[in-house]
Amino acid sequence: YGMPLDVHKVVATQEQASTTCEIVDARMDYLDSAGKLHSLAYRKYASACSQGG
């Protein structure tokens, strides 16, 4: 993504539900080293891809 991330702790991750292997929207909520909450939206392979879907 070309930007440095200051991730101290991941609070939550979410991804679009899918039963097939495809690219889905995902989000990671995290705290930086100062304790500020951030949210990062990105695209990834669905979890079904690693489960043989």
DSSP file (Angstrom, degrees, kcal/mol; ACC not computed):
  #  RESIDUE AA STRUCTURE BP1 BP2  ACC     N-H-->O    O-->H-N    N-H-->O    O-->H-N    TCO  KAPPA ALPHA  PHI   PSI    X-CA   Y-CA   Z-CA
    1    1 A Y              0   0    0      0, 0.0     0, 0.0     0, 0.0     0, 0.0   0.000 360.0 360.0 360.0 -10.6    0.0    0.0    0.0
    2    2 A G        +     0   0    0      1,-0.2     0, 0.0     0, 0.0     0, 0.0   0.632 360.0 104.4  76.1  13.5    3.0    2.3    0.1
    3    3 A M  S    S-     0   0    0      2,-0.0     2,-0.2     0, 0.0    -1,-0.2  -0.988  71.7-119.7-128.8 137.9    2.3    3.6    3.6
    4    4 A P        -     0   0    0      0, 0.0     2,-0.5     0, 0.0     0, 0.0  -0.531  27.6-149.1 -72.9 138.4    4.1    2.7    6.8
    5    5 A L        -     0   0    0     -2,-0.2     2,-0.9     2,-0.1    27,-0.0  -0.919  10.0-155.8-111.3 133.2    1.7    1.3    9.5
    6    6 A D        +     0   0    0     -2,-0.5     2,-0.8     0, 0.0    27,-0.2  -0.749  26.9 171.7-103.6  81.1    2.3    1.8   13.2
    7    7 A V        +     0   0    0     -2,-0.9    25,-0.2     1,-0.2     3,-0.1  -0.831  15.1 161.6 -99.6 110.4    0.4   -1.3   14.4
    8    8 A H  S    S+     0   0    0     23,-2.9     2,-0.3    -2,-0.8    24,-0.2   0.835  74.2   2.1 -90.8 -40.5    0.8   -1.9   18.1
    9    9 A K  E     -A   31   0A   0     22,-1.7    22,-3.0     0, 0.0     2,-0.5  -0.962  65.2-132.7-151.5 130.0   -2.3   -4.2   18.6
   10   10 A V  E     -A   30   0A   0     -2,-0.3    20,-0.3    20,-0.2     3,-0.1  -0.726  21.2-177.1 -80.8 125.5   -4.9   -5.6   16.2
   11   11 A V  E     -     0   0A   0     18,-2.7     2,-0.3    -2,-0.5    19,-0.2   0.855  61.8 -15.0 -91.0 -42.2   -8.3   -5.1   17.7
   12   12 A A  E     -A   29   0A   0     17,-1.8    17,-2.9     2,-0.0     2,-0.4  -0.990  50.0-156.1-160.2 152.8  -10.5   -6.8   15.1
   13   13 A T  E     +A   28   0A   0     -2,-0.3     2,-0.3    15,-0.2    15,-0.2  -0.988  15.4 179.7-131.3 145.9  -10.5   -8.1   11.5
   14   14 A Q  E     -A   27   0A   0     13,-2.4    13,-2.5    -2,-0.4     2,-0.3  -0.981   3.7-174.2-140.2 150.4  -13.5   -8.6    9.2
   15   15 A E  E     -A   26   0A   0     -2,-0.3    11,-0.2    11,-0.2     2,-0.1  -0.992  37.4 -92.7-144.2 154.7  -13.9   -9.9    5.7
   16   16 A Q        -     0   0    0      9,-2.6     2,-0.1    -2,-0.3     8,-0.0  -0.399  52.7-106.4 -61.3 134.3  -16.8  -10.1    3.3
   17   17 A A        +     0   0    0     -2,-0.1     2,-0.3    29,-0.1    -1,-0.1  -0.413  50.9 160.8 -67.1 136.7  -18.5  -13.6    3.6
   18   18 A S        -     0   0    0     -2,-0.1    30,-0.3    -3,-0.1    29,-0.1  -0.953  35.1-164.4-157.7 137.8  -17.7  -15.9    0.7
   19   19 A T  S    S+     0   0    0     -2,-0.3     2,-0.3    28,-0.1    -1,-0.1   0.429  79.1  63.8-100.2  -1.5  -18.0  -19.7    0.3
   20   20 A T  S    S-     0   0    0     32,-0.0     2,-0.9     0, 0.0    28,-0.3  -0.796  96.6 -95.7-118.7 163.2  -15.8  -19.7   -2.9
   21   21 A C  S    S+     0   0    0     32,-1.4     2,-0.3    -2,-0.3    24,-0.1  -0.690  72.8 121.5 -80.5 107.7  -12.2  -18.7   -3.5
   22   22 A E        -     0   0    0     -2,-0.9    24,-2.7    22,-0.1     2,-0.4  -0.936  68.2 -80.8-155.1 172.0  -12.3  -15.1   -4.7
   23   23 A I  E     - B   0  45A   0     -2,-0.3     2,-0.3    22,-0.2    22,-0.2  -0.712  52.5-179.1 -83.3 131.5  -11.1  -11.6   -3.8
   24   24 A V  E     - B   0  44A   0     20,-3.3    20,-2.3    -2,-0.4     2,-0.3  -0.859  31.3-100.9-129.1 162.6  -13.1  -10.0   -1.0
   25   25 A D  E     + B   0  43A   0     -2,-0.3    -9,-2.6    18,-0.2     2,-0.3  -0.627  44.4 179.0 -80.0 141.9  -13.2   -6.7    0.9
   26   26 A A  E     -AB  15  42A   0     16,-2.9    16,-2.4    -2,-0.3     2,-0.3  -0.929  15.1-156.3-140.7 164.1  -11.6   -6.8    4.4
   27   27 A R  E     -AB  14  41A   0    -13,-2.5   -13,-2.4    -2,-0.3     2,-0.5  -0.999   1.9-161.9-144.8 141.3  -11.0   -4.4    7.2
   28   28 A M  E     -AB  13  40A   0     12,-2.3    12,-2.7    -2,-0.3     2,-0.5  -0.992   6.1-160.6-123.7 125.5   -8.5   -4.4   10.1
   29   29 A D  E     +AB  12  39A   0    -17,-2.9   -18,-2.7    -2,-0.5   -17,-1.8  -0.899  26.1 163.6-101.6 131.9   -9.1   -2.2   13.2
   30   30 A Y  E     -AB  10  38A   0      8,-2.4     8,-3.0    -2,-0.5     2,-0.4  -0.966  36.9-122.6-148.0 160.8   -5.9   -1.6   15.2
   31   31 A L  E     -AB   9  37A   0    -22,-3.0   -23,-2.9    -2,-0.3   -22,-1.7  -0.874  26.8-141.8-102.6 137.3   -4.3    0.6   17.9
   32   32 A D    >   -     0   0    0      4,-2.2     3,-2.0    -2,-0.4   -25,-0.2  -0.280  40.0 -86.2 -86.1-177.9   -1.1    2.5   17.1
   33   33 A S  T 3  S+     0   0    0      1,-0.3   -26,-0.1   -27,-0.2    -1,-0.1   0.679 130.6  53.8 -66.6 -16.1    1.8    3.0   19.5
   34   34 A A  T 3  S-     0   0    0      2,-0.1    -1,-0.3     0, 0.0    -3,-0.0   0.429 120.4-108.0 -93.8  -0.7    0.0    6.1   21.0
   35   35 A G  S <  S+     0   0    0     -3,-2.0     2,-0.3     1,-0.3    -2,-0.1   0.552  70.3 145.4  87.1   8.4   -3.2    4.1   21.6
   36   36 A K        -     0   0    0      1,-0.1    -4,-2.2    -5,-0.0     2,-0.3  -0.644  48.7-124.1 -83.0 135.7   -5.2    5.8   18.8
   37   37 A L  E     +B   31   0A   0     -2,-0.3     2,-0.3    -6,-0.2    -6,-0.2  -0.626  33.1 177.9 -82.4 133.5   -7.7    3.5   16.9
   38   38 A H  E     -B   30   0A   0     -8,-3.0    -8,-2.4    -2,-0.3     2,-0.4  -0.900  17.6-149.6-129.6 159.7   -7.3    3.2   13.1
   39   39 A S  E     -B   29   0A   0     -2,-0.3     2,-0.5   -10,-0.2   -10,-0.2  -0.999   8.4-165.1-132.9 131.6   -9.2    1.2   10.5
   40   40 A L  E     -B   28   0A   0    -12,-2.7   -12,-2.3    -2,-0.4     2,-0.4  -0.969   4.7-157.9-121.1 120.9   -7.6   -0.1    7.3
   41   41 A A  E     +B   27   0A   0     -2,-0.5     2,-0.3   -14,-0.2   -14,-0.2  -0.801  27.0 151.3 -96.1 138.5   -9.7   -1.3    4.4
   42   42 A Y  E     -B   26   0A   0    -16,-2.4   -16,-2.9    -2,-0.4     2,-0.4  -0.941  40.8-109.8-155.3 173.0   -8.0   -3.7    1.9
   43   43 A R  E     +B   25   0A   0     -2,-0.3     2,-0.3   -18,-0.2   -18,-0.2  -0.891  40.2 159.7-113.1 144.4   -8.7   -6.5   -0.6
   44   44 A K  E     -B   24   0A   0    -20,-2.3   -20,-3.3    -2,-0.4     2,-0.2  -0.958  46.2 -80.7-153.1 167.0   -7.7  -10.1    0.0
   45   45 A Y  E     -B   23   0A   0     -2,-0.3   -22,-0.2   -22,-0.2   -24,-0.1  -0.572  58.5-105.2 -70.4 140.0   -8.3  -13.7   -0.9
   46   46 A A    >   -     0   0    0    -24,-2.7     3,-1.8    -2,-0.2     4,-0.5  -0.232  24.4-113.1 -62.5 154.1  -11.3  -15.1    0.9
   47   47 A S  G >  S+     0   0    0      1,-0.3     3,-1.0     2,-0.2     4,-0.5   0.792 114.2  72.0 -58.5 -28.1  -10.7  -17.5    3.8
   48   48 A A  G > >S+     0   0    0    -28,-0.3     5,-3.4   -30,-0.3     3,-0.7   0.759  85.0  67.9 -60.5 -24.4  -12.4  -20.2    1.6
   49   49 A C  G X 5S+     0   0    0     -3,-1.8     3,-0.8   -29,-0.3    -1,-0.2   0.873 101.6  44.7 -64.6 -36.8   -9.3  -20.2   -0.6
   50   50 A S  G < 5S+     0   0    0     -3,-1.0    -1,-0.2    -4,-0.5    -2,-0.2   0.525 110.2  57.4 -84.5  -4.6   -7.2  -21.7    2.2
   51   51 A Q  G < 5S-     0   0    0     -3,-0.7    -1,-0.2    -4,-0.5    -2,-0.2   0.152 124.0 -97.2-109.8  16.7   -9.9  -24.2    2.9
   52   52 A G  T < 5       0   0    0     -3,-0.8    -3,-0.2     1,-0.1    -2,-0.1   0.655 360.0 360.0  80.7  15.9  -10.0  -25.7   -0.6
   53   53 A G      <       0   0    0     -5,-3.4   -32,-1.4    -6,-0.1    -4,-0.2   0.452 360.0 360.0 -83.9 360.0  -13.0  -23.5   -1.7
